[in-house]
Amino acid sequence: MITGRTDRRPGPLVAAAVFAVGMAGTTLPTPLYGLYRRELGLSELMVTVVFAAYALGVITVLLVAGNVSDEVGRRPVLLVALGLSAASALCFVAEGGLPLLLSGRVLSGFAAGLFSGAATAAVLELARPGGEAWAGFAATAANMGGLGCGPLLAGVLAQYAPWPLTLPFLVHLVLLAVAAALVIRVLPETVTAPGRPSRPRPGRLVPPAEARGVFVPSAVAAFAGFSLLGLFTAVAPSFVGQTLGVRDLAVSGAVVCTVFLGSTAGQALSGRLGVRRALPTGCLVLVAGLLLVGASLVARSLPLLVAGAVCGGSGQGLAFRAGLTSVGAAAPPAHRGGTISAYFLVAYVGISLPVVGIGALTGPLGLRGAGLVFAGCVIVVAVLVGGYVLRHPPHEG
């Protein structure tokens, strides 16, 4: 049983901060893949496989345990997720070659899968009555803000501090310890009488009937938006280093960060537009961003790449926050964590496909060719989704 909203003001902010710290760890390795490639002799395909192992971990957890926080409580799940994040960081600190890289990415995916449902539900449930829209922004901003801070932090530390493949993860371990202390000492529980988790049944992640009318258009929009994130994070670091010849890891991390900053900006605008307008508008802006990213690959232009990241990220943020807010509001409290996890499941399928596809096509087509092919594919998906949500818009709130 869910308690609903509480009157404790620090709750939503604490949950959002924990969410951001956890998600930052999932993108820490992004600007470092070039270093791993040189140190371990990895191919471009193998680098993308390491990257995509994260998405596999997310999808697995969302399928098997996406609704577990509805049963055992938000706080225990958040603590387990923080522990998995710490284990992932230790795998990278050990620098034990490809097996530990893959293990670290899978563990990071497990953590993100747990964070996605539990932390988002906690932020929404800890909001005061009437503050649901703000809470929806706080949850999605924490998600995307954390994802954006990860590559920026790692790039700056790797470029200007010692131990480039170790220090970013040591810093994150400290942040994880602080986040765990906040969960234990500050964060209130929103699930009353939590019990033991039942036997995992993936089929239970199907959204309840009350939420399906909202869930379908919201989830397909999230799929398209996260495809941009997958495309961008897969192409941008290699493109900046190999094609543009910019070897500064801080620049590479900052470029990746811009797409997530754009997403956060889009989320800030989503509340003003409302769900009905934000979803189709987000898809339209997403298409414009993808066109700019494709143009940057053709022209070998860093400014165009940054512009595409900001524009496309803004579209993704518009649609993502609108979808998450509507799905969270439509889901019954007892099924909110599982429904939100199902929403993230669809999104993370979108983020994983471009990564592996680009790695597979880089050999025959080259980096630019592979990026252009997948930019075109995602444009088609975004156009179809935009047309769908125009014809079948979700209900407000």
Secondary structure, 3 states (H helix, E strand, C coil): CECCCCCCCHHHHHHHHHHHHHHHHHHCCHHHHHHHHHHHCCCHHHHHHHHHHHHHHHHHHHHHHCCHHHHHCHHHHHHHHHHHHHHHHHHHHHCCCHHHHHHHHHHHHHHHHHHHHHHHHHHHHCCCCCCHHHHHHHHHHHHHHHHHHHHHHHHHHHHHCCCCCCHHHHHHHHHHHHHHHHHHHCCCCCECCCCCCCCCCHHHHCCCHHHHHHHHHHHHHHHHHHHHHHHHHHHHHHHHHHHCCCCCHHHHHHHHHHHHHHHHHHHHHHHHHCHHHHHHHHHHHHHHHHHHHHHHHHHCCHHHHHHHHHHHHHHHHHHHHHHHHHHHHHCCHHHHHHHHHHHHHHHHHHHHHHHHHHHHHHHHHHHHHHHHHHHHHHHHHHHHHHHHHHHCCCCCC
